[in-house]
Structures are given as structure tokens and as C-alpha cells.
Amino acid sequence: MQREANGGGSIVAYVAPLACYMIPTMFEASKMFGLSYEVVCTLKGVLAIGAFLAFRRHYPVFSTAGFRLAIISGVVGLFVWIGLDRLQSSVPALKQLVQMIQGGRVGYNPFSEGAPSASQIAFVMVRLLELAIIVPLIEEIFWRGFLSRFLIAEDFEKVEQGTFTRFSFFAVAVLFASAHAEILAAIAWCMIINWLYAKTKNVWACVLMHGVTNGLLGCYILMTKEWHLW
């Protein structure tokens, strides 16, 4: 009985940070409870990192193994994401299908009200922090640290990091893509990071790759004003 309780607690530890981030995301555009997009976006980041820190003792021991490869993969991942997003946008039928299924992502322009104010700049910094640090931490702990191993064995913590079956490799890619409006880019990018996980056996290398791609993507969004990629 004690073993089952510990296992259940471990699952919560891996799932809770992402849940704390995704549930508020559902209400960003609706301004439910009168909260602005900026407030909800900031709040979900605080909740997610709070849950991550609260459960940090459950996660694999930190390691820098594979970090050089992770940085290279993160840069490659950026070009893959941008290129396949443009390809998806150029196919009207595919674009309409994705919008019908997912509704698309909120294309928030933080500078839509004219010259940037101090509060707008502060929010952009918060958004970049979420993109480059918080999202990589909570998503990699869930997708690679938990789900990829849970699909192999219910007692997932006994499965070595970076272990995949053919089913778990592609299932994670498909499920990851289903949570993103850029489906083509998400599938290809997820396959790259799954490969990195299998190569390095280190979830923290995946966090770094994710952070590099997201951080560069954030800079790209600010330079090109392609706000749909937020």
C-alpha cells in the first residue's frame, strides 16, 4: 500500500506543474473573472513554477550530460519550427482543419496600443521568462520525464531516462503536437527532442534544448511581429 501511495504521489509531481500552467491558459482569451491576458499569463507562470519547486525532490538528479548537443539541437529546432509553421500556414485546408480542431492560439500583440509602456515591456520580459525557462521545465518534466516512461511501464520511475519503445516515441510526438496549433512543426520538433533524450539519457538536456528553441523563438517573434507564435 505504501508503494502505491508513493507512485501516485510521483505521478502528481510530474503532472501538477503542467496542469497549473495549462488550466489557466484555457481562460486567457475569455477574460474570465475580469482578469486581463497579462494577469492570467503571469499567474499561470507563478503557479507552474511554484508547483515545480514544491515537487522538485521527485525529479531526476540534475546533470549537464549532453548540454552541448542540446544547444545545437535547440537551434536546429528553431528553424524546423519556423519552417514547418510557414508550410502549414501555406496550406489553407490544413490551416482550417487545425483551427477547427484547436481554435488556434491567441495572437497577442503586447504593443497593440501604441508606443511601448513600462508595463508592456515588463510583461514581455515575463513572457520571455515563461517561454525560455518555465515552459521548458514543466513540459519536459511531463512529456519526457514522465509520459515517455509511463507509456512503457506504470512504475515509470524504474524505466531508465531516455528509454523509448516505438509506440512511446511516436505517441509522445503525436500527443505533444495535439497540444500545439503548429502541428507539423510540433511533431517534427518533438521527434528531435525525443532523439536527444534517447541519446543523452538526461531530461535536463531536453529542458535546455527546449529553452534554447523557445528563447530564440521569442526573440524571433519580437523582431518579426509574428504574434501567433506566442
Backbone torsions as a table, in degrees:
resi	resn	phi	psi	omega
1	MET	NA	-40.2	179.0
2	GLN	-63.8	-38.0	-179.8
3	ARG	-64.4	-40.8	178.6
4	GLU	-65.3	-38.5	179.8
5	ALA	-64.8	-42.8	178.7
6	ASN	-63.3	-40.9	179.9
7	GLY	-62.4	-44.5	178.4
8	GLY	-62.1	-39.6	178.2
9	GLY	-63.9	-36.8	179.3
10	SER	-66.0	-41.0	178.6
11	ILE	-61.0	-45.0	178.5
12	VAL	-58.7	-40.8	-178.7
13	ALA	-60.4	-36.4	-177.5
14	TYR	-83.7	-27.1	-175.5
15	VAL	-92.9	-35.1	-171.8
16	ALA	-57.1	-46.0	-178.9
17	PRO	-59.5	-42.3	179.3
18	LEU	-68.1	-39.2	178.4
19	ALA	-62.4	-40.5	179.2
20	CYS	-64.0	-25.0	179.1
21	TYR	-88.9	-41.1	-172.8
22	MET	-76.8	-37.2	-177.4
23	ILE	-61.8	-48.4	175.8
24	PRO	-63.6	-27.7	179.9
25	THR	-58.6	-32.1	-179.8
26	MET	-62.2	-20.6	-174.5
27	PHE	-110.6	6.8	-176.8
28	GLU	-59.5	-48.2	-174.1
29	ALA	-79.0	-25.4	-173.7
30	SER	-81.5	-14.7	-176.9
31	LYS	55.4	39.4	178.1
32	MET	-60.9	144.7	-177.8
33	PHE	64.3	13.9	178.3
34	GLY	76.6	10.9	-178.7
35	LEU	-86.3	136.7	179.6
36	SER	-74.9	164.7	176.9
37	TYR	-56.6	-42.9	-177.7
38	GLU	-62.0	-41.5	-178.6
39	VAL	-67.5	-45.6	-179.4
40	VAL	-64.0	-43.1	-179.2
41	CYS	-62.1	-42.7	178.4
42	THR	-67.6	-42.3	-178.5
43	LEU	-61.6	-42.9	-177.5
44	LYS	-66.8	-33.2	176.8
45	GLY	-65.9	-41.6	178.6
46	VAL	-64.4	-44.9	179.5
47	LEU	-62.2	-43.6	-176.7
48	ALA	-65.8	-47.1	-178.6
49	ILE	-70.2	-29.8	175.5
50	GLY	-63.6	-44.3	178.0
51	ALA	-65.3	-40.3	178.8
52	PHE	-59.4	-47.5	-179.1
53	LEU	-67.3	-35.5	-179.7
54	ALA	-65.0	-33.1	-176.5
55	PHE	-105.6	12.5	-170.5
56	ARG	-58.8	-26.9	-178.9
57	ARG	-68.4	-15.3	-179.4
58	HIS	-84.1	-14.7	-170.9
59	TYR	-88.2	161.7	178.8
60	PRO	-56.9	150.2	179.1
61	VAL	-60.8	136.8	-178.0
62	PHE	-63.4	138.5	178.7
63	SER	-147.2	148.3	177.1
64	THR	-97.6	9.5	-179.3
65	ALA	-58.9	128.3	176.2
66	GLY	81.1	11.4	-175.5
67	PHE	-64.7	-37.8	179.5
68	ARG	-63.1	-44.9	178.4
69	LEU	-64.7	-34.9	179.8
70	ALA	-64.5	-39.9	179.3
71	ILE	-65.3	-45.7	178.2
72	ILE	-60.8	-45.0	-179.5
73	SER	-63.9	-35.2	178.8
74	GLY	-65.4	-39.2	177.6
75	VAL	-67.5	-45.7	176.8
76	VAL	-59.1	-42.0	-179.9
77	GLY	-59.7	-34.2	177.4
78	LEU	-60.7	-48.4	-178.7
79	PHE	-67.2	-35.5	176.3
80	VAL	-62.9	-45.5	-177.7
81	TRP	-63.2	-49.2	-178.2
82	ILE	-64.5	-45.1	-177.9
83	GLY	-62.7	-45.5	-178.0
84	LEU	-75.8	-27.1	173.3
85	ASP	-65.0	-41.0	177.9
86	ARG	-65.6	-38.6	178.0
87	LEU	-63.6	-45.5	179.4
88	GLN	-61.1	-40.8	-179.0
89	SER	-67.8	-23.1	-177.9
90	SER	-84.8	-6.8	179.3
91	VAL	-108.2	96.6	-173.7
92	PRO	-53.7	-42.0	-177.6
93	ALA	-63.9	-41.1	179.8
94	LEU	-68.6	-41.0	178.8
95	LYS	-61.1	-43.3	179.5
96	GLN	-66.5	-38.6	179.3
97	LEU	-62.6	-45.3	179.9
98	VAL	-63.0	-43.0	179.2
99	GLN	-64.8	-35.9	179.2
100	MET	-67.2	-39.0	-176.9
101	ILE	-79.2	-44.5	-172.4
102	GLN	-107.8	-19.7	-177.3
103	GLY	83.3	-2.3	178.8
104	GLY	76.6	170.6	180.0
105	ARG	-97.7	149.4	178.0
106	VAL	-65.5	117.1	-179.8
107	GLY	-86.6	76.2	-172.8
108	TYR	-83.3	125.3	175.7
109	ASN	-104.9	108.5	-176.1
110	PRO	-69.4	-13.7	-177.4
111	PHE	-113.4	25.9	-175.6
112	SER	-69.7	-19.2	-176.1
113	GLU	-94.8	18.1	177.0
114	GLY	110.8	-147.8	-176.5
115	ALA	-60.0	138.4	-177.7
116	PRO	-59.4	132.7	175.5
117	SER	-99.4	171.0	179.4
118	ALA	-61.9	-38.9	-179.6
119	SER	-68.1	-37.3	178.4
120	GLN	-65.9	-43.3	178.7
121	ILE	-64.3	-39.7	178.4
122	ALA	-62.5	-41.0	179.7
123	PHE	-67.0	-38.7	177.6
124	VAL	-59.7	-39.7	177.9
125	MET	-64.4	-39.7	176.4
126	VAL	-62.4	-44.3	-178.7
127	ARG	-63.1	-41.6	177.9
128	LEU	-65.8	-37.8	177.1
129	LEU	-61.9	-42.7	177.8
130	GLU	-63.9	-45.8	-178.2
131	LEU	-61.0	-46.7	-169.8
132	ALA	-88.6	-20.8	-175.4
133	ILE	-125.3	-56.8	-172.7
134	ILE	-67.7	-50.3	-179.9
135	VAL	-60.4	-46.7	177.1
136	PRO	-57.8	-40.5	-179.9
137	LEU	-63.1	-53.5	-173.3
138	ILE	-73.1	-34.5	-179.4
139	GLU	-73.7	-41.2	-178.7
140	GLU	-70.6	-35.7	175.2
141	ILE	-60.3	-37.0	179.8
142	PHE	-79.9	-59.5	-170.7
143	TRP	-67.2	-50.0	-178.6
144	ARG	-90.6	-48.1	-175.7
145	GLY	-64.5	-37.2	-177.6
146	PHE	-107.2	-66.3	-166.2
147	LEU	-63.0	-42.6	-178.2
148	SER	-59.9	-31.5	179.1
149	ARG	-87.9	-34.4	179.7
150	PHE	-64.9	-31.5	177.6
151	LEU	-69.6	-13.7	177.2
152	ILE	-95.7	-41.9	-179.2
153	ALA	-152.4	139.6	179.8
154	GLU	-60.2	-38.1	175.6
155	ASP	-84.4	69.1	-166.1
156	PHE	-65.4	-25.9	-177.5
157	GLU	-69.6	-12.9	175.1
158	LYS	-87.2	-8.3	177.5
159	VAL	-86.3	127.7	-178.5
160	GLU	-60.3	141.4	175.4
161	GLN	-54.6	140.0	176.6
162	GLY	83.0	3.0	179.0
163	THR	-83.1	131.1	177.7
164	PHE	-132.8	147.7	160.3
165	THR	-101.2	169.5	177.7
166	ARG	-59.4	-41.1	-179.6
167	PHE	-64.0	-49.1	-176.2
168	SER	-65.0	-35.8	179.7
169	PHE	-60.3	-51.4	-175.9
170	PHE	-79.7	-29.5	178.4
171	ALA	-64.8	-43.1	178.0
172	VAL	-62.6	-41.6	179.6
173	ALA	-61.8	-44.7	-178.7
174	VAL	-68.1	-44.1	-179.7
175	LEU	-66.6	-39.3	176.5
176	PHE	-61.5	-44.7	-179.7
177	ALA	-64.4	-34.0	-178.7
178	SER	-65.7	-18.3	179.9
179	ALA	-93.9	4.3	-178.0
180	HIS	-127.9	142.6	178.3
181	ALA	-69.6	-28.4	179.9
182	GLU	-89.2	74.4	-170.0
183	ILE	-61.5	-48.5	-179.1
184	LEU	-60.1	-46.9	-179.7
185	ALA	-63.2	-41.3	-176.7
186	ALA	-65.7	-40.5	179.3
187	ILE	-63.7	-49.4	-178.3
188	ALA	-64.4	-44.9	-179.5
189	TRP	-62.6	-40.5	-179.5
190	CYS	-65.5	-35.6	176.7
191	MET	-64.9	-36.3	177.6
192	ILE	-65.1	-46.4	-177.7
193	ILE	-72.5	-29.9	172.1
194	ASN	-62.5	-42.3	176.5
195	TRP	-60.3	-43.0	178.8
196	LEU	-61.0	-42.0	179.8
197	TYR	-63.0	-43.5	178.6
198	ALA	-65.4	-34.5	-177.4
199	LYS	-75.1	-43.9	-173.6
200	THR	-94.2	-20.5	-174.8
201	LYS	55.9	33.6	-173.9
202	ASN	-141.7	110.7	-178.5
203	VAL	-64.6	-26.1	-179.7
204	TRP	-71.3	-25.9	172.6
205	ALA	-66.6	-36.5	176.9
206	CYS	-66.8	-39.2	176.7
207	VAL	-59.8	-43.5	-179.6
208	LEU	-65.8	-46.0	177.8
209	MET	-57.7	-45.9	-179.8
210	HIS	-61.1	-42.6	179.4
211	GLY	-64.4	-40.0	178.8
212	VAL	-64.4	-49.1	179.2
213	THR	-59.8	-48.5	-177.2
214	ASN	-66.8	-39.3	179.3
215	GLY	-64.0	-45.1	177.5
216	LEU	-66.7	-36.8	178.2
217	LEU	-64.2	-39.3	177.0
218	GLY	-60.6	-42.9	177.4
219	CYS	-64.7	-39.8	178.3
220	TYR	-62.0	-42.3	179.7
221	ILE	-61.4	-44.1	-178.8
222	LEU	-66.3	-34.2	-179.4
223	MET	-77.6	-36.4	-174.1
224	THR	-100.4	-13.4	-177.4
225	LYS	61.9	30.8	174.1
226	GLU	-85.9	73.6	-170.4
227	TRP	-64.6	-19.6	179.5
228	HIS	-64.2	-16.7	-179.2
229	LEU	-85.1	-5.8	177.1
230	TRP	-52.9	NA	NA
